[in-house]
Amino acid sequence: MEVDGERFRVRPGALDHHWAATYYDWLSGPNPGYGFSIGGPAADDAEHARRIREFLGEIDPSTGHLRE
């Protein structure tokens, strides 16, 4: 999935029969293997994009990691 010029692999995962986990691998980011995950109900494309934008808004551009 591409959001604001950044590419992410969106992978679903199961937590239990009521909740799911979603893993977001930042493919175009500066740090290989970096990304995030969220647990909760399944999301549509608009919700995935919102989550990714929120994540990107927390990234320190000088390190490519979450701000401390």
Secondary structure, DSSP 8 states (H G I E B T S, - for coil): -EETTEEEEEEEEESSSS-EEEEEEETTSSSTT-EEEEEES---HHHHHHHHHHHHHTEETTTTEE--
